[in-house]
């Protein structure tokens, strides 16, 4: 019993192990409940269900944040909620790019949840690696925060110039590498990621990957690219790996649940990217000030982030109130 108690309260990355165990238990439980119960069979997720799922994920994230606040103090609680909101803000752009990937590859909505679900597993692993690397760099080289801050400011300013550009999937390097190095089917094969088919040249039965697996790889790549912005942004709020990682994962879980509602209304958020650019610049300035001993109050950061994000959302909805959605290409014909 004493050994178990000692293990639970042992330090792991500056946080007692039982905090990490509680977080892992919650995330695993959510994923099992999602795939094993809510979406055991393939079905198209409607916007209403998407909103309900998102509300559930937000409620759980807020309950977890409240527990952190109670157990570790108000400062840790504020840092969790600020990090959660920043990641939610920056990851919204991620959703629109994923929608473009699905559209280009012709992935029907009925199979999109399968791709997003398995993509979450990659996010959990890759974010852990990036955050661990970032935390190690900050602890070893405090000047790295200057680099993070400058990078975020540069990215935010660059985003202002590219707000009208649509993401290109066809010319993506990863997509070209996949097509060059793997056998890819021209059509879907139900929910399968790989299939056994005769090689057109040799007639020998070989493994092909389907557009569904291509979509999964692309989604993971998209998240990795966006993590390069969002992970340094969270370090402006706190350098605590526990707060950084948990706020990141809870935010991504919620946004993936909201995907099916947002993807259908992409045309209504044309001006949101301006808000995201402002947030990146402000966060970059904040993280740049940390090594100089100038710390902006976390509550103020939370208020400013909420205000900027809300302004972008409401302005977009108002400006596009009469806009019609752009027509999407027909999905590829699926084979059984």
C-alpha positions in Angstrom: 0.0 0.0 0.0 2.8 2.4 0.9 4.5 1.6 -2.4 1.4 2.4 -4.4 0.9 5.6 -2.4 4.6 6.5 -3.0 4.2 5.8 -6.8 1.0 8.0 -7.0 2.7 10.9 -5.4 6.0 10.5 -7.1 7.1 13.5 -9.2 6.9 13.2 -13.0 7.9 16.3 -15.0 7.1 18.5 -12.0 3.7 17.1 -11.3 2.6 14.2 -9.0 2.0 11.0 -11.0 -1.7 10.7 -10.0 -2.5 13.9 -12.0 -1.1 12.3 -15.1 -2.9 9.0 -14.4 -6.2 10.8 -13.9 -5.7 12.7 -17.2 -4.8 9.5 -19.1 -7.7 7.6 -17.6 -10.2 10.4 -18.7 -8.8 10.6 -22.3 -8.8 6.8 -22.8 -12.3 6.6 -21.3 -13.5 9.3 -23.8 -11.9 7.6 -26.8 -13.3 4.2 -25.8 -16.8 5.7 -25.2 -16.6 7.5 -28.5 -15.6 4.6 -30.8 -16.9 1.7 -28.7 -20.4 3.1 -27.9 -21.3 6.3 -29.7 -19.9 5.5 -33.1 -19.5 1.7 -33.1 -20.9 1.5 -36.6 -20.2 3.8 -39.5 -22.7 6.7 -39.7 -22.8 10.2 -40.9 -22.5 12.7 -38.0 -25.0 15.6 -38.3 -24.3 19.1 -37.1 -26.6 18.8 -34.1 -24.8 15.7 -32.8 -21.5 17.4 -33.4 -22.5 20.3 -31.2 -23.7 18.0 -28.5 -20.4 16.0 -28.6 -18.5 19.3 -28.4 -20.5 20.5 -25.5 -19.7 17.2 -23.7 -16.0 17.5 -24.4 -16.0 21.2 -23.2 -17.8 20.3 -20.0 -15.3 17.5 -19.2 -12.4 19.9 -20.0 -13.8 22.6 -17.7 -14.4 20.0 -15.0 -10.8 18.9 -15.3 -9.6 22.5 -15.3 -11.7 23.2 -12.1 -10.0 20.2 -10.5 -6.6 21.5 -11.4 -7.6 24.9 -10.0 -8.8 23.3 -6.7 -5.9 20.9 -6.3 -3.0 23.1 -7.6 -4.2 26.6 -7.0 -5.8 29.5 -9.0 -2.6 30.2 -11.0 -2.5 26.7 -12.4 -6.2 26.7 -13.1 -6.0 30.0 -15.0 -3.0 28.7 -17.0 -4.9 25.6 -18.0 -8.0 27.6 -19.2 -5.8 30.1 -21.0 -3.8 27.4 -22.7 -7.0 25.5 -23.6 -8.5 28.6 -25.2 -5.4 29.5 -27.1 -5.1 26.0 -28.5 -8.8 26.0 -29.4 -8.4 29.3 -31.2 -5.3 28.3 -33.2 -6.6 24.8 -34.0 -9.7 26.2 -35.7 -7.6 26.9 -38.8 -6.6 23.3 -38.6 -10.2 22.2 -39.0 -10.7 24.2 -42.2 -7.5 22.6 -43.8 -8.7 19.1 -42.8 -12.0 19.8 -44.5 -10.1 20.8 -47.6 -8.1 17.5 -47.5 -11.3 15.5 -47.2 -12.9 17.4 -50.0 -9.9 16.9 -52.3 -9.6 13.2 -51.6 -13.4 12.7 -51.9 -13.9 11.3 -48.4 -17.6 11.0 -47.6 -18.8 12.3 -44.3 -19.8 8.8 -43.2 -16.1 7.8 -43.1 -14.6 11.1 -41.9 -15.1 10.3 -38.2 -13.0 7.2 -38.5 -10.1 9.2 -39.9 -10.4 11.9 -37.2 -10.7 9.3 -34.4 -7.5 7.5 -35.4 -5.9 10.8 -36.1 -6.4 11.7 -32.4 -4.0 8.8 -31.4 -1.3 10.4 -33.5 -2.0 13.8 -32.0 -1.6 12.4 -28.5 1.8 10.9 -29.3 3.2 13.8 -31.5 2.1 16.5 -29.1 3.8 14.7 -26.2 7.0 14.5 -28.2 6.9 18.2 -29.3 5.9 19.5 -25.8 8.6 17.3 -24.1 11.2 18.7 -26.6 9.9 22.3 -26.1 10.0 21.9 -22.3 13.5 20.5 -22.4 14.7 23.4 -24.6 13.2 26.0 -22.3 14.7 24.5 -19.2 18.2 24.1 -20.8 18.2 27.3 -22.9 16.0 30.1 -21.5 16.9 32.3 -24.6 14.9 29.8 -26.7 11.8 31.8 -25.6 13.1 34.7 -27.7 13.1 32.4 -30.7 9.6 31.1 -29.9 8.3 34.7 -29.5 9.9 36.0 -32.7 8.6 33.0 -34.6 5.0 33.5 -33.5 5.1 37.2 -34.3 6.5 36.4 -37.7 3.9 33.7 -38.3 1.1 36.0 -37.2 2.2 38.8 -39.5 2.6 36.4 -42.4 -0.9 35.1 -41.8 -2.3 38.6 -42.4 -0.9 38.4 -46.0 -2.2 34.9 -46.7 -5.7 35.2 -45.3 -7.3 35.2 -48.8 -5.3 32.2 -50.0 -6.9 28.8 -50.0 -4.9 25.8 -48.8 -3.5 23.7 -51.7 -3.7 20.0 -51.3 -2.8 18.9 -54.8 0.7 20.4 -54.7 1.4 19.1 -51.2 4.8 17.4 -50.8 3.5 14.7 -48.5 0.8 13.8 -50.9 3.2 13.6 -53.8 5.6 11.4 -51.7 2.7 9.0 -50.8 1.6 8.6 -54.5 5.2 8.1 -55.5 6.2 5.5 -53.0 2.9 3.6 -52.3 0.3 1.9 -54.4 -2.9 4.0 -53.9 -6.3 2.9 -55.1 -8.3 5.3 -57.2 -11.5 4.8 -55.2 -12.6 4.1 -51.7 -13.1 0.5 -50.4 -15.6 1.1 -47.6 -14.0 1.9 -44.3 -10.8 0.0 -45.1 -7.4 1.7 -44.9 -5.6 -1.0 -47.0 -6.8 -3.6 -49.4 -5.3 -6.6 -51.3 -5.6 -6.2 -55.1 -3.8 -7.6 -58.2 -0.9 -5.4 -59.3 -1.9 -4.0 -62.8 1.6 -4.7 -64.1 2.4 -8.2 -62.6 -1.0 -9.5 -61.7 0.4 -10.5 -58.3 -1.9 -9.7 -55.3 -0.3 -6.9 -53.3 -1.3 -4.3 -50.7 -2.7 -1.0 -51.8 -3.5 1.9 -49.5 -6.9 3.6 -50.0 -7.7 7.3 -50.1 -8.9 6.9 -46.5 -5.4 6.1 -45.3 -4.0 8.9 -47.4 -6.5 11.2 -45.7 -5.3 10.0 -42.2 -1.7 10.6 -43.1 -2.5 14.0 -44.4 -4.5 14.9 -41.3 -1.6 13.9 -39.1 0.7 16.0 -41.2 -1.6 19.0 -41.0 -1.7 18.7 -37.2 2.0 18.4 -37.0 2.4 21.6 -39.0 -0.1 23.5 -36.9 1.5 22.2 -33.7 4.7 24.1 -34.7 2.7 27.3 -34.0 0.4 26.3 -31.1 2.9 24.5 -28.9 5.3 27.5 -28.6 2.2 29.7 -28.0 1.2 27.7 -24.9 4.7 28.2 -23.5 3.9 31.9 -23.3 1.3 31.0 -20.7 3.3 28.5 -18.7 6.3 26.2 -19.0 4.6 23.5 -16.9 4.5 20.4 -19.2 1.4 19.0 -17.4 -0.6 22.2 -18.1 0.7 22.6 -21.6 0.0 19.0 -22.6 -3.4 18.5 -21.0 -4.8 21.8 -22.2 -3.6 20.9 -25.7 -5.2 17.5 -25.8 -8.5 18.5 -24.3 -8.8 21.4 -26.8 -8.1 19.1 -29.8 -10.5 16.5 -28.6 -13.3 19.1 -28.4 -12.5 20.6 -31.8 -12.5 17.3 -33.5 -16.0 16.7 -32.1 -17.0 20.1 -33.5 -15.6 19.4 -36.9 -18.8 18.2 -38.5 -20.6 21.4 -37.5 -17.9 23.8 -38.6 -17.0 22.0 -41.8 -20.4 22.6 -43.2 -20.1 26.3 -42.5 -16.5 27.1 -43.5 -17.7 29.9 -45.8 -19.1 31.7 -42.7 -15.6 32.1 -41.1 -13.7 33.9 -43.8 -12.4 36.6 -41.5 -11.5 34.4 -38.5 -7.9 34.0 -39.6 -7.4 37.7 -38.9 -8.2 37.1 -35.3 -5.9 34.1 -35.2 -3.1 36.2 -36.6 -3.7 38.9 -33.9 -3.6 36.2 -31.2 -0.4 34.8 -32.6 1.3 38.2 -32.6 0.1 39.0 -29.0 1.2 35.6 -27.7 4.5 36.0 -29.5 5.1 39.4 -27.8 4.1 37.9 -24.4 6.5 35.0 -24.7 9.3 37.3 -25.9 8.9 39.3 -22.7 9.1 36.3 -20.3 13.0 36.1 -20.3 13.1 39.9 -19.7 11.3 39.4 -16.4 8.1 41.0 -17.7 5.1 38.8 -17.1 1.6 39.7 -18.3 -1.2 38.6 -16.0 -2.7 35.3 -17.0 -6.2 36.5 -16.4 -5.6 39.5 -18.7 -4.2 37.1 -21.4 -7.4 34.9 -21.1 -9.7 38.0 -21.4 -7.8 39.3 -24.4 -7.8 35.9 -26.2 -11.5 35.5 -25.6 -12.2 39.0 -26.9 -10.1 38.7 -30.0 -11.5 35.3 -30.9 -15.1 36.3 -30.3 -14.6 39.5 -32.4 -13.4 37.4 -35.3 -16.2 34.9 -35.1 -19.0 37.5 -34.8 -17.5 39.7 -37.5 -17.2 36.8 -39.8 -20.8 35.7 -39.2 -22.1 39.2 -39.8 -20.1 39.8 -42.9 -21.1 36.4 -44.5 -24.7 36.4 -43.4 -25.9 36.4 -47.0 -23.1 34.3 -48.5 -23.9 30.9 -50.0 -21.6 28.0 -49.4 -19.2 27.2 -52.3 -20.0 24.0 -54.2 -17.9 21.0 -53.2 -16.8 18.3 -55.6 -18.6 15.0 -55.6 -16.9 12.3 -53.4 -15.1 9.4 -55.0 -17.4 6.4 -55.6 -16.8 3.9 -52.9 -16.4 0.2 -53.6 -17.6 -2.5 -51.2 
